[in-house]
């Protein structure tokens, strides 16, 4: 396995434990093909991680987010190549990013763990800054599918609001 700092390794362990807890399967296997994110593949509704090829452990959260936000009937068969072909891919991408941030807050992990500048077309710092300053996007869609509440709606209903989540997996 690639050597990471103690902090990154601890965050990796937290993420894996969290994913298993919410019902996202994780397997450690060698991945022969090139993946969109090095060392991570979505296969049959779960994650495959090749620890030798994994460059940025925070990318695991992003890929898990794709599994979390799809409809349950689609989740079990979801594969990496399907994501770009999904009819709601743009909405799902925004939900995935918002979901990833919510997980970071929930686990006490810095946002830059997932929003690093070697991803997001060099805009990781900008994404982290925006979310840390409550300039969220994707949250209205998480609310629309019943996974989270926007602040104004949470306050009105007396319920926790984003970045707290109602459901970690779309129901």
CNS distance restraints for C-alpha pairs under 8 A (distance, minus, plus):
assign (resid   1 and name CA) (resid  51 and name CA) 5.07 0.50 0.50
assign (resid   1 and name CA) (resid  52 and name CA) 5.15 0.50 0.50
assign (resid   2 and name CA) (resid  51 and name CA) 6.55 0.50 0.50
assign (resid   2 and name CA) (resid  52 and name CA) 5.83 0.50 0.50
assign (resid   2 and name CA) (resid  53 and name CA) 7.86 0.50 0.50
assign (resid   2 and name CA) (resid  54 and name CA) 7.43 0.50 0.50
assign (resid   2 and name CA) (resid  55 and name CA) 7.97 0.50 0.50
assign (resid   4 and name CA) (resid   8 and name CA) 5.91 0.50 0.50
assign (resid   4 and name CA) (resid   9 and name CA) 5.93 0.50 0.50
assign (resid   5 and name CA) (resid   9 and name CA) 6.15 0.50 0.50
assign (resid   6 and name CA) (resid  10 and name CA) 6.03 0.50 0.50
assign (resid   7 and name CA) (resid  11 and name CA) 6.14 0.50 0.50
assign (resid   8 and name CA) (resid  12 and name CA) 6.03 0.50 0.50
assign (resid   8 and name CA) (resid  57 and name CA) 7.53 0.50 0.50
assign (resid   8 and name CA) (resid 113 and name CA) 7.75 0.50 0.50
assign (resid   9 and name CA) (resid  13 and name CA) 6.22 0.50 0.50
assign (resid  10 and name CA) (resid  14 and name CA) 6.25 0.50 0.50
assign (resid  11 and name CA) (resid  15 and name CA) 6.15 0.50 0.50
assign (resid  11 and name CA) (resid 109 and name CA) 6.49 0.50 0.50
assign (resid  12 and name CA) (resid  16 and name CA) 6.26 0.50 0.50
assign (resid  12 and name CA) (resid  57 and name CA) 6.13 0.50 0.50
assign (resid  12 and name CA) (resid  58 and name CA) 7.32 0.50 0.50
assign (resid  13 and name CA) (resid  17 and name CA) 6.16 0.50 0.50
assign (resid  14 and name CA) (resid  18 and name CA) 6.08 0.50 0.50
assign (resid  14 and name CA) (resid 107 and name CA) 7.07 0.50 0.50
assign (resid  15 and name CA) (resid  19 and name CA) 6.11 0.50 0.50
assign (resid  15 and name CA) (resid  60 and name CA) 7.98 0.50 0.50
assign (resid  15 and name CA) (resid  61 and name CA) 7.19 0.50 0.50
assign (resid  15 and name CA) (resid 107 and name CA) 7.78 0.50 0.50
assign (resid  16 and name CA) (resid  20 and name CA) 6.22 0.50 0.50
assign (resid  16 and name CA) (resid  26 and name CA) 7.50 0.50 0.50
assign (resid  17 and name CA) (resid  21 and name CA) 6.09 0.50 0.50
assign (resid  18 and name CA) (resid  22 and name CA) 6.32 0.50 0.50
assign (resid  19 and name CA) (resid  23 and name CA) 6.26 0.50 0.50
assign (resid  19 and name CA) (resid  24 and name CA) 5.15 0.50 0.50
assign (resid  19 and name CA) (resid  25 and name CA) 7.17 0.50 0.50
assign (resid  19 and name CA) (resid  26 and name CA) 7.75 0.50 0.50
assign (resid  19 and name CA) (resid  64 and name CA) 7.63 0.50 0.50
assign (resid  20 and name CA) (resid  24 and name CA) 5.32 0.50 0.50
assign (resid  20 and name CA) (resid  25 and name CA) 5.92 0.50 0.50
assign (resid  20 and name CA) (resid  26 and name CA) 7.04 0.50 0.50
assign (resid  22 and name CA) (resid 168 and name CA) 6.88 0.50 0.50
assign (resid  22 and name CA) (resid 169 and name CA) 7.40 0.50 0.50
assign (resid  24 and name CA) (resid  45 and name CA) 7.80 0.50 0.50
assign (resid  24 and name CA) (resid  46 and name CA) 5.97 0.50 0.50
assign (resid  24 and name CA) (resid  47 and name CA) 7.49 0.50 0.50
assign (resid  24 and name CA) (resid  64 and name CA) 7.38 0.50 0.50
assign (resid  24 and name CA) (resid  67 and name CA) 7.67 0.50 0.50
assign (resid  24 and name CA) (resid  68 and name CA) 7.98 0.50 0.50
assign (resid  25 and name CA) (resid  45 and name CA) 7.71 0.50 0.50
assign (resid  25 and name CA) (resid  46 and name CA) 4.80 0.50 0.50
assign (resid  25 and name CA) (resid  47 and name CA) 6.09 0.50 0.50
assign (resid  26 and name CA) (resid  46 and name CA) 6.02 0.50 0.50
assign (resid  26 and name CA) (resid  47 and name CA) 4.81 0.50 0.50
assign (resid  26 and name CA) (resid  48 and name CA) 5.86 0.50 0.50
assign (resid  26 and name CA) (resid  49 and name CA) 7.23 0.50 0.50
assign (resid  27 and name CA) (resid  46 and name CA) 7.79 0.50 0.50
assign (resid  27 and name CA) (resid  47 and name CA) 6.25 0.50 0.50
assign (resid  27 and name CA) (resid  48 and name CA) 4.82 0.50 0.50
assign (resid  27 and name CA) (resid  49 and name CA) 6.18 0.50 0.50
assign (resid  28 and name CA) (resid  48 and name CA) 5.72 0.50 0.50
assign (resid  28 and name CA) (resid  49 and name CA) 4.88 0.50 0.50
assign (resid  28 and name CA) (resid  50 and name CA) 5.86 0.50 0.50
assign (resid  28 and name CA) (resid  51 and name CA) 7.20 0.50 0.50
assign (resid  29 and name CA) (resid  48 and name CA) 6.31 0.50 0.50
assign (resid  29 and name CA) (resid  49 and name CA) 6.08 0.50 0.50
assign (resid  29 and name CA) (resid  50 and name CA) 5.33 0.50 0.50
assign (resid  29 and name CA) (resid  51 and name CA) 7.95 0.50 0.50
assign (resid  30 and name CA) (resid  49 and name CA) 7.49 0.50 0.50
assign (resid  30 and name CA) (resid  50 and name CA) 4.99 0.50 0.50
assign (resid  30 and name CA) (resid  51 and name CA) 7.91 0.50 0.50
assign (resid  30 and name CA) (resid  52 and name CA) 7.88 0.50 0.50
assign (resid  31 and name CA) (resid  39 and name CA) 6.87 0.50 0.50
assign (resid  31 and name CA) (resid  40 and name CA) 7.91 0.50 0.50
assign (resid  31 and name CA) (resid  41 and name CA) 7.76 0.50 0.50
assign (resid  31 and name CA) (resid  48 and name CA) 7.76 0.50 0.50
assign (resid  31 and name CA) (resid  49 and name CA) 7.62 0.50 0.50
assign (resid  31 and name CA) (resid  50 and name CA) 5.84 0.50 0.50
assign (resid  34 and name CA) (resid  38 and name CA) 7.15 0.50 0.50
assign (resid  35 and name CA) (resid  39 and name CA) 6.93 0.50 0.50
assign (resid  35 and name CA) (resid  40 and name CA) 6.66 0.50 0.50
assign (resid  35 and name CA) (resid  41 and name CA) 6.29 0.50 0.50
assign (resid  36 and name CA) (resid  40 and name CA) 7.95 0.50 0.50
assign (resid  36 and name CA) (resid  41 and name CA) 7.90 0.50 0.50
assign (resid  37 and name CA) (resid  41 and name CA) 7.58 0.50 0.50
assign (resid  37 and name CA) (resid  59 and name CA) 7.03 0.50 0.50
assign (resid  38 and name CA) (resid  53 and name CA) 5.88 0.50 0.50
assign (resid  38 and name CA) (resid  54 and name CA) 5.40 0.50 0.50
assign (resid  38 and name CA) (resid  55 and name CA) 6.20 0.50 0.50
assign (resid  38 and name CA) (resid  56 and name CA) 7.97 0.50 0.50
assign (resid  39 and name CA) (resid  48 and name CA) 8.00 0.50 0.50
assign (resid  39 and name CA) (resid  49 and name CA) 5.58 0.50 0.50
assign (resid  39 and name CA) (resid  50 and name CA) 4.65 0.50 0.50
assign (resid  39 and name CA) (resid  51 and name CA) 6.39 0.50 0.50
assign (resid  39 and name CA) (resid  52 and name CA) 7.15 0.50 0.50
assign (resid  39 and name CA) (resid  53 and name CA) 4.42 0.50 0.50
assign (resid  39 and name CA) (resid  54 and name CA) 3.96 0.50 0.50
assign (resid  39 and name CA) (resid  55 and name CA) 6.95 0.50 0.50
assign (resid  40 and name CA) (resid  47 and name CA) 6.85 0.50 0.50
assign (resid  40 and name CA) (resid  48 and name CA) 5.72 0.50 0.50
assign (resid  40 and name CA) (resid  49 and name CA) 4.73 0.50 0.50
assign (resid  40 and name CA) (resid  50 and name CA) 6.35 0.50 0.50
assign (resid  40 and name CA) (resid  54 and name CA) 6.75 0.50 0.50
assign (resid  40 and name CA) (resid  59 and name CA) 7.88 0.50 0.50
assign (resid  40 and name CA) (resid  60 and name CA) 6.82 0.50 0.50
assign (resid  40 and name CA) (resid  63 and name CA) 7.65 0.50 0.50
assign (resid  41 and name CA) (resid  47 and name CA) 5.76 0.50 0.50
assign (resid  41 and name CA) (resid  48 and name CA) 5.13 0.50 0.50
assign (resid  41 and name CA) (resid  49 and name CA) 6.61 0.50 0.50
assign (resid  41 and name CA) (resid  63 and name CA) 7.77 0.50 0.50
assign (resid  41 and name CA) (resid  79 and name CA) 7.79 0.50 0.50
assign (resid  41 and name CA) (resid  80 and name CA) 6.02 0.50 0.50
assign (resid  42 and name CA) (resid  46 and name CA) 5.62 0.50 0.50
assign (resid  42 and name CA) (resid  47 and name CA) 4.75 0.50 0.50
assign (resid  42 and name CA) (resid  48 and name CA) 6.25 0.50 0.50
assign (resid  42 and name CA) (resid  63 and name CA) 7.12 0.50 0.50
assign (resid  42 and name CA) (resid  78 and name CA) 6.98 0.50 0.50
assign (resid  42 and name CA) (resid  79 and name CA) 4.96 0.50 0.50
assign (resid  42 and name CA) (resid  80 and name CA) 4.68 0.50 0.50
assign (resid  43 and name CA) (resid  47 and name CA) 6.17 0.50 0.50
assign (resid  43 and name CA) (resid  48 and name CA) 6.84 0.50 0.50
assign (resid  43 and name CA) (resid  77 and name CA) 7.60 0.50 0.50
assign (resid  43 and name CA) (resid  78 and name CA) 6.42 0.50 0.50
assign (resid  43 and name CA) (resid  79 and name CA) 4.48 0.50 0.50
assign (resid  43 and name CA) (resid  80 and name CA) 6.38 0.50 0.50
assign (resid  44 and name CA) (resid  75 and name CA) 7.84 0.50 0.50
assign (resid  44 and name CA) (resid  76 and name CA) 5.61 0.50 0.50
assign (resid  44 and name CA) (resid  77 and name CA) 4.51 0.50 0.50
assign (resid  44 and name CA) (resid  78 and name CA) 5.25 0.50 0.50
assign (resid  44 and name CA) (resid  79 and name CA) 5.55 0.50 0.50
assign (resid  45 and name CA) (resid  67 and name CA) 6.62 0.50 0.50
assign (resid  45 and name CA) (resid  75 and name CA) 5.15 0.50 0.50
assign (resid  45 and name CA) (resid  76 and name CA) 4.11 0.50 0.50
assign (resid  45 and name CA) (resid  77 and name CA) 5.21 0.50 0.50
assign (resid  45 and name CA) (resid  78 and name CA) 4.78 0.50 0.50
assign (resid  45 and name CA) (resid  79 and name CA) 6.53 0.50 0.50
assign (resid  46 and name CA) (resid  67 and name CA) 7.45 0.50 0.50
assign (resid  46 and name CA) (resid  76 and name CA) 7.54 0.50 0.50
assign (resid  46 and name CA) (resid  78 and name CA) 7.91 0.50 0.50
assign (resid  47 and name CA) (resid  63 and name CA) 7.72 0.50 0.50
assign (resid  47 and name CA) (resid  64 and name CA) 7.09 0.50 0.50
assign (resid  49 and name CA) (resid  54 and name CA) 7.23 0.50 0.50
assign (resid  50 and name CA) (resid  54 and name CA) 6.01 0.50 0.50
assign (resid  56 and name CA) (resid  60 and name CA) 7.95 0.50 0.50
assign (resid  57 and name CA) (resid 113 and name CA) 7.65 0.50 0.50
assign (resid  57 and name CA) (resid 114 and name CA) 7.73 0.50 0.50
assign (resid  58 and name CA) (resid  62 and name CA) 7.25 0.50 0.50
assign (resid  58 and name CA) (resid 113 and name CA) 5.01 0.50 0.50
assign (resid  58 and name CA) (resid 114 and name CA) 4.06 0.50 0.50
assign (resid  58 and name CA) (resid 115 and name CA) 7.52 0.50 0.50
assign (resid  59 and name CA) (resid  63 and name CA) 6.41 0.50 0.50
assign (resid  59 and name CA) (resid 114 and name CA) 5.76 0.50 0.50
assign (resid  60 and name CA) (resid  64 and name CA) 6.04 0.50 0.50
assign (resid  61 and name CA) (resid  65 and name CA) 6.01 0.50 0.50
assign (resid  61 and name CA) (resid 100 and name CA) 5.69 0.50 0.50
assign (resid  61 and name CA) (resid 103 and name CA) 7.91 0.50 0.50
assign (resid  61 and name CA) (resid 114 and name CA) 6.67 0.50 0.50
assign (resid  62 and name CA) (resid  66 and name CA) 6.77 0.50 0.50
assign (resid  62 and name CA) (resid  96 and name CA) 6.30 0.50 0.50
assign (resid  62 and name CA) (resid  97 and name CA) 6.62 0.50 0.50
assign (resid  62 and name CA) (resid 100 and name CA) 5.86 0.50 0.50
assign (resid  62 and name CA) (resid 114 and name CA) 7.06 0.50 0.50
assign (resid  63 and name CA) (resid  67 and name CA) 7.00 0.50 0.50
assign (resid  63 and name CA) (resid  96 and name CA) 7.99 0.50 0.50
assign (resid  64 and name CA) (resid  68 and name CA) 6.24 0.50 0.50
assign (resid  65 and name CA) (resid  69 and name CA) 6.19 0.50 0.50
assign (resid  65 and name CA) (resid  95 and name CA) 7.76 0.50 0.50
assign (resid  65 and name CA) (resid  96 and name CA) 4.56 0.50 0.50
assign (resid  65 and name CA) (resid  97 and name CA) 7.28 0.50 0.50
assign (resid  65 and name CA) (resid  99 and name CA) 6.09 0.50 0.50
assign (resid  65 and name CA) (resid 100 and name CA) 6.17 0.50 0.50
assign (resid  66 and name CA) (resid  70 and name CA) 6.55 0.50 0.50
assign (resid  66 and name CA) (resid  83 and name CA) 7.81 0.50 0.50
assign (resid  66 and name CA) (resid  92 and name CA) 6.95 0.50 0.50
assign (resid  66 and name CA) (resid  93 and name CA) 7.22 0.50 0.50
assign (resid  66 and name CA) (resid  96 and name CA) 5.59 0.50 0.50
assign (resid  67 and name CA) (resid  75 and name CA) 5.94 0.50 0.50
assign (resid  67 and name CA) (resid  78 and name CA) 7.37 0.50 0.50
assign (resid  67 and name CA) (resid 169 and name CA) 7.91 0.50 0.50
assign (resid  68 and name CA) (resid  75 and name CA) 7.83 0.50 0.50
assign (resid  68 and name CA) (resid  96 and name CA) 7.72 0.50 0.50
assign (resid  68 and name CA) (resid 168 and name CA) 6.57 0.50 0.50
assign (resid  68 and name CA) (resid 169 and name CA) 4.54 0.50 0.50
assign (resid  68 and name CA) (resid 170 and name CA) 5.98 0.50 0.50
assign (resid  69 and name CA) (resid  92 and name CA) 6.45 0.50 0.50
assign (resid  69 and name CA) (resid  95 and name CA) 6.72 0.50 0.50
assign (resid  69 and name CA) (resid  96 and name CA) 6.60 0.50 0.50
assign (resid  69 and name CA) (resid 142 and name CA) 8.00 0.50 0.50
assign (resid  69 and name CA) (resid 169 and name CA) 6.28 0.50 0.50
assign (resid  69 and name CA) (resid 170 and name CA) 5.32 0.50 0.50
assign (resid  70 and name CA) (resid  74 and name CA) 6.40 0.50 0.50
assign (resid  70 and name CA) (resid  75 and name CA) 5.94 0.50 0.50
assign (resid  70 and name CA) (resid  92 and name CA) 7.22 0.50 0.50
assign (resid  70 and name CA) (resid 170 and name CA) 6.42 0.50 0.50
assign (resid  71 and name CA) (resid  75 and name CA) 6.23 0.50 0.50
assign (resid  71 and name CA) (resid 170 and name CA) 5.99 0.50 0.50
assign (resid  71 and name CA) (resid 171 and name CA) 6.87 0.50 0.50
assign (resid  72 and name CA) (resid  76 and name CA) 7.23 0.50 0.50
assign (resid  72 and name CA) (resid 170 and name CA) 6.56 0.50 0.50
assign (resid  72 and name CA) (resid 171 and name CA) 6.26 0.50 0.50
assign (resid  74 and name CA) (resid  78 and name CA) 6.12 0.50 0.50
assign (resid  78 and name CA) (resid  82 and name CA) 6.44 0.50 0.50
assign (resid  78 and name CA) (resid  83 and name CA) 7.66 0.50 0.50
assign (resid  79 and name CA) (resid  83 and name CA) 7.13 0.50 0.50
assign (resid  81 and name CA) (resid  85 and name CA) 7.57 0.50 0.50
assign (resid  82 and name CA) (resid  86 and name CA) 6.39 0.50 0.50
assign (resid  83 and name CA) (resid  89 and name CA) 6.58 0.50 0.50
assign (resid  84 and name CA) (resid  89 and name CA) 6.28 0.50 0.50
assign (resid  85 and name CA) (resid  89 and name CA) 7.12 0.50 0.50
assign (resid  88 and name CA) (resid  92 and name CA) 6.05 0.50 0.50
assign (resid  89 and name CA) (resid  93 and name CA) 5.93 0.50 0.50
assign (resid  90 and name CA) (resid  94 and name CA) 6.39 0.50 0.50
assign (resid  91 and name CA) (resid  95 and name CA) 6.20 0.50 0.50
assign (resid  91 and name CA) (resid 138 and name CA) 7.28 0.50 0.50
assign (resid  91 and name CA) (resid 141 and name CA) 6.98 0.50 0.50
assign (resid  92 and name CA) (resid  96 and name CA) 5.94 0.50 0.50
assign (resid  93 and name CA) (resid  97 and name CA) 6.33 0.50 0.50
assign (resid  94 and name CA) (resid  98 and name CA) 6.30 0.50 0.50
assign (resid  94 and name CA) (resid 137 and name CA) 6.75 0.50 0.50
assign (resid  94 and name CA) (resid 138 and name CA) 4.64 0.50 0.50
assign (resid  95 and name CA) (resid  99 and name CA) 5.85 0.50 0.50
assign (resid  95 and name CA) (resid 137 and name CA) 7.96 0.50 0.50
assign (resid  95 and name CA) (resid 138 and name CA) 4.66 0.50 0.50
assign (resid  95 and name CA) (resid 139 and name CA) 6.70 0.50 0.50
assign (resid  95 and name CA) (resid 141 and name CA) 6.40 0.50 0.50
assign (resid  95 and name CA) (resid 142 and name CA) 5.95 0.50 0.50
assign (resid  96 and name CA) (resid 100 and name CA) 6.05 0.50 0.50
assign (resid  96 and name CA) (resid 138 and name CA) 7.84 0.50 0.50
assign (resid  97 and name CA) (resid 101 and name CA) 6.48 0.50 0.50
assign (resid  97 and name CA) (resid 138 and name CA) 7.27 0.50 0.50
assign (resid  98 and name CA) (resid 102 and name CA) 6.34 0.50 0.50
assign (resid  98 and name CA) (resid 136 and name CA) 7.26 0.50 0.50
assign (resid  98 and name CA) (resid 137 and name CA) 6.68 0.50 0.50
assign (resid  98 and name CA) (resid 138 and name CA) 5.54 0.50 0.50
assign (resid  98 and name CA) (resid 139 and name CA) 6.37 0.50 0.50
assign (resid  99 and name CA) (resid 103 and name CA) 6.30 0.50 0.50
assign (resid 100 and name CA) (resid 104 and name CA) 6.39 0.50 0.50
assign (resid 100 and name CA) (resid 114 and name CA) 7.19 0.50 0.50
assign (resid 101 and name CA) (resid 105 and name CA) 6.35 0.50 0.50
assign (resid 101 and name CA) (resid 111 and name CA) 6.23 0.50 0.50
assign (resid 101 and name CA) (resid 114 and name CA) 7.76 0.50 0.50
assign (resid 101 and name CA) (resid 131 and name CA) 7.31 0.50 0.50
assign (resid 101 and name CA) (resid 163 and name CA) 7.46 0.50 0.50
assign (resid 102 and name CA) (resid 106 and name CA) 6.08 0.50 0.50
assign (resid 102 and name CA) (resid 162 and name CA) 7.29 0.50 0.50
assign (resid 102 and name CA) (resid 163 and name CA) 4.76 0.50 0.50
assign (resid 102 and name CA) (resid 164 and name CA) 6.52 0.50 0.50
assign (resid 102 and name CA) (resid 165 and name CA) 7.27 0.50 0.50
assign (resid 103 and name CA) (resid 107 and name CA) 6.03 0.50 0.50
assign (resid 104 and name CA) (resid 108 and name CA) 5.79 0.50 0.50
assign (resid 104 and name CA) (resid 109 and name CA) 4.68 0.50 0.50
assign (resid 104 and name CA) (resid 110 and name CA) 6.30 0.50 0.50
assign (resid 104 and name CA) (resid 111 and name CA) 5.93 0.50 0.50
assign (resid 104 and name CA) (resid 114 and name CA) 7.98 0.50 0.50
assign (resid 105 and name CA) (resid 109 and name CA) 6.25 0.50 0.50
assign (resid 105 and name CA) (resid 110 and name CA) 7.58 0.50 0.50
assign (resid 105 and name CA) (resid 111 and name CA) 7.64 0.50 0.50
assign (resid 105 and name CA) (resid 163 and name CA) 7.05 0.50 0.50
assign (resid 106 and name CA) (resid 163 and name CA) 7.98 0.50 0.50
assign (resid 106 and name CA) (resid 164 and name CA) 7.39 0.50 0.50
assign (resid 109 and name CA) (resid 113 and name CA) 6.94 0.50 0.50
assign (resid 111 and name CA) (resid 115 and name CA) 5.97 0.50 0.50
assign (resid 111 and name CA) (resid 128 and name CA) 5.50 0.50 0.50
assign (resid 111 and name CA) (resid 132 and name CA) 7.73 0.50 0.50
assign (resid 112 and name CA) (resid 116 and name CA) 5.17 0.50 0.50
assign (resid 112 and name CA) (resid 124 and name CA) 6.99 0.50 0.50
assign (resid 112 and name CA) (resid 125 and name CA) 6.83 0.50 0.50
assign (resid 112 and name CA) (resid 128 and name CA) 6.01 0.50 0.50
assign (resid 114 and name CA) (resid 124 and name CA) 7.97 0.50 0.50
assign (resid 115 and name CA) (resid 119 and name CA) 7.12 0.50 0.50
assign (resid 115 and name CA) (resid 120 and name CA) 7.31 0.50 0.50
assign (resid 115 and name CA) (resid 123 and name CA) 7.83 0.50 0.50
assign (resid 115 and name CA) (resid 124 and name CA) 4.22 0.50 0.50
assign (resid 115 and name CA) (resid 125 and name CA) 6.43 0.50 0.50
assign (resid 115 and name CA) (resid 127 and name CA) 6.46 0.50 0.50
assign (resid 115 and name CA) (resid 128 and name CA) 5.88 0.50 0.50
assign (resid 116 and name CA) (resid 120 and name CA) 7.59 0.50 0.50
assign (resid 116 and name CA) (resid 122 and name CA) 7.74 0.50 0.50
assign (resid 116 and name CA) (resid 123 and name CA) 7.68 0.50 0.50
assign (resid 116 and name CA) (resid 124 and name CA) 4.48 0.50 0.50
assign (resid 116 and name CA) (resid 125 and name CA) 6.37 0.50 0.50
assign (resid 117 and name CA) (resid 121 and name CA) 7.35 0.50 0.50
assign (resid 117 and name CA) (resid 122 and name CA) 4.47 0.50 0.50
assign (resid 117 and name CA) (resid 123 and name CA) 5.70 0.50 0.50
assign (resid 117 and name CA) (resid 124 and name CA) 4.43 0.50 0.50
assign (resid 117 and name CA) (resid 125 and name CA) 6.18 0.50 0.50
assign (resid 118 and name CA) (resid 122 and name CA) 5.70 0.50 0.50
assign (resid 118 and name CA) (resid 124 and name CA) 7.40 0.50 0.50
assign (resid 119 and name CA) (resid 123 and name CA) 7.17 0.50 0.50
assign (resid 119 and name CA) (resid 124 and name CA) 6.40 0.50 0.50
assign (resid 120 and name CA) (resid 124 and name CA) 5.63 0.50 0.50
assign (resid 123 and name CA) (resid 127 and name CA) 6.27 0.50 0.50
assign (resid 124 and name CA) (resid 128 and name CA) 6.15 0.50 0.50
assign (resid 125 and name CA) (resid 129 and name CA) 6.01 0.50 0.50
assign (resid 126 and name CA) (resid 130 and name CA) 6.09 0.50 0.50
assign (resid 127 and name CA) (resid 131 and name CA) 6.21 0.50 0.50
assign (resid 128 and name CA) (resid 132 and name CA) 5.95 0.50 0.50
assign (resid 129 and name CA) (resid 133 and name CA) 6.07 0.50 0.50
assign (resid 130 and name CA) (resid 134 and name CA) 6.31 0.50 0.50
assign (resid 130 and name CA) (resid 135 and name CA) 4.84 0.50 0.50
assign (resid 130 and name CA) (resid 136 and name CA) 6.61 0.50 0.50
assign (resid 131 and name CA) (resid 135 and name CA) 5.28 0.50 0.50
assign (resid 131 and name CA) (resid 136 and name CA) 5.33 0.50 0.50
assign (resid 138 and name CA) (resid 142 and name CA) 6.40 0.50 0.50
assign (resid 139 and name CA) (resid 143 and name CA) 6.11 0.50 0.50
assign (resid 139 and name CA) (resid 148 and name CA) 7.13 0.50 0.50
assign (resid 139 and name CA) (resid 149 and name CA) 7.39 0.50 0.50
assign (resid 139 and name CA) (resid 150 and name CA) 6.34 0.50 0.50
assign (resid 139 and name CA) (resid 162 and name CA) 7.30 0.50 0.50
assign (resid 140 and name CA) (resid 144 and name CA) 6.07 0.50 0.50
assign (resid 140 and name CA) (resid 149 and name CA) 7.68 0.50 0.50
assign (resid 140 and name CA) (resid 150 and name CA) 6.54 0.50 0.50
assign (resid 141 and name CA) (resid 145 and name CA) 6.33 0.50 0.50
assign (resid 142 and name CA) (resid 146 and name CA) 6.25 0.50 0.50
assign (resid 142 and name CA) (resid 147 and name CA) 5.13 0.50 0.50
assign (resid 142 and name CA) (resid 148 and name CA) 5.43 0.50 0.50
assign (resid 142 and name CA) (resid 149 and name CA) 7.43 0.50 0.50
assign (resid 143 and name CA) (resid 147 and name CA) 5.63 0.50 0.50
assign (resid 143 and name CA) (resid 148 and name CA) 4.76 0.50 0.50
assign (resid 143 and name CA) (resid 149 and name CA) 5.03 0.50 0.50
assign (resid 143 and name CA) (resid 150 and name CA) 6.66 0.50 0.50
assign (resid 145 and name CA) (resid 170 and name CA) 6.96 0.50 0.50
assign (resid 146 and name CA) (resid 166 and name CA) 7.22 0.50 0.50
assign (resid 146 and name CA) (resid 167 and name CA) 7.42 0.50 0.50
assign (resid 146 and name CA) (resid 170 and name CA) 7.28 0.50 0.50
assign (resid 146 and name CA) (resid 171 and name CA) 7.67 0.50 0.50
assign (resid 147 and name CA) (resid 165 and name CA) 5.94 0.50 0.50
assign (resid 147 and name CA) (resid 166 and name CA) 5.08 0.50 0.50
assign (resid 147 and name CA) (resid 167 and name CA) 4.78 0.50 0.50
assign (resid 147 and name CA) (resid 168 and name CA) 6.66 0.50 0.50
assign (resid 147 and name CA) (resid 169 and name CA) 7.30 0.50 0.50
assign (resid 147 and name CA) (resid 170 and name CA) 6.22 0.50 0.50
assign (resid 148 and name CA) (resid 161 and name CA) 6.47 0.50 0.50
assign (resid 148 and name CA) (resid 162 and name CA) 5.87 0.50 0.50
assign (resid 148 and name CA) (resid 163 and name CA) 7.68 0.50 0.50
assign (resid 148 and name CA) (resid 164 and name CA) 6.85 0.50 0.50
assign (resid 148 and name CA) (resid 165 and name CA) 4.69 0.50 0.50
assign (resid 148 and name CA) (resid 166 and name CA) 5.08 0.50 0.50
assign (resid 148 and name CA) (resid 167 and name CA) 7.00 0.50 0.50
assign (resid 149 and name CA) (resid 153 and name CA) 6.02 0.50 0.50
assign (resid 149 and name CA) (resid 154 and name CA) 5.52 0.50 0.50
assign (resid 149 and name CA) (resid 160 and name CA) 7.36 0.50 0.50
assign (resid 149 and name CA) (resid 161 and name CA) 4.81 0.50 0.50
assign (resid 149 and name CA) (resid 162 and name CA) 5.70 0.50 0.50
assign (resid 149 and name CA) (resid 165 and name CA) 7.47 0.50 0.50
assign (resid 149 and name CA) (resid 166 and name CA) 7.61 0.50 0.50
assign (resid 150 and name CA) (resid 154 and name CA) 6.12 0.50 0.50
assign (resid 150 and name CA) (resid 161 and name CA) 5.69 0.50 0.50
assign (resid 150 and name CA) (resid 162 and name CA) 5.78 0.50 0.50
assign (resid 151 and name CA) (resid 155 and name CA) 6.10 0.50 0.50
assign (resid 151 and name CA) (resid 161 and name CA) 5.10 0.50 0.50
assign (resid 151 and name CA) (resid 162 and name CA) 6.34 0.50 0.50
assign (resid 152 and name CA) (resid 156 and name CA) 6.19 0.50 0.50
assign (resid 153 and name CA) (resid 157 and name CA) 6.05 0.50 0.50
assign (resid 153 and name CA) (resid 161 and name CA) 7.58 0.50 0.50
assign (resid 154 and name CA) (resid 158 and name CA) 5.69 0.50 0.50
assign (resid 154 and name CA) (resid 159 and name CA) 4.74 0.50 0.50
assign (resid 154 and name CA) (resid 160 and name CA) 5.61 0.50 0.50
assign (resid 154 and name CA) (resid 161 and name CA) 4.85 0.50 0.50
assign (resid 155 and name CA) (resid 159 and name CA) 6.33 0.50 0.50
assign (resid 155 and name CA) (resid 160 and name CA) 7.57 0.50 0.50
assign (resid 155 and name CA) (resid 161 and name CA) 7.45 0.50 0.50
assign (resid 160 and name CA) (resid 164 and name CA) 6.06 0.50 0.50
assign (resid 160 and name CA) (resid 165 and name CA) 7.68 0.50 0.50
assign (resid 160 and name CA) (resid 166 and name CA) 8.00 0.50 0.50
assign (resid 161 and name CA) (resid 165 and name CA) 6.99 0.50 0.50
assign (resid 167 and name CA) (resid 171 and name CA) 7.56 0.50 0.50
